[in-house]
Amino acid sequence: MRSPRVFTGILLTCDSAVKQILLTMNDKEHFIIEDLDDFHVVIKAEAEWKVRRDLEVELEKNTYSLE
């Protein structure tokens, strides 16, 4: 019998658009521990910095600029 894996998690609160980006990112990197509802996910604590950085990059791609 395998013992369950234990992770330290971070609760992220976000809007539904950002959550969809997180779910897409998770397909490649598998950092989401639990998808709670439309506005909350729990991610692995050790992945928090990278997830925030990668999310910022994705959001920048979707930001309109007048320049």
Secondary structure, 3 states (H helix, E strand, C coil): CCCCCCCCEEEEECCHHHHHHHHHHHHHHCCEEEECCCCEEEEEHHHHHHHHHHHHHHHHHCCCCCC
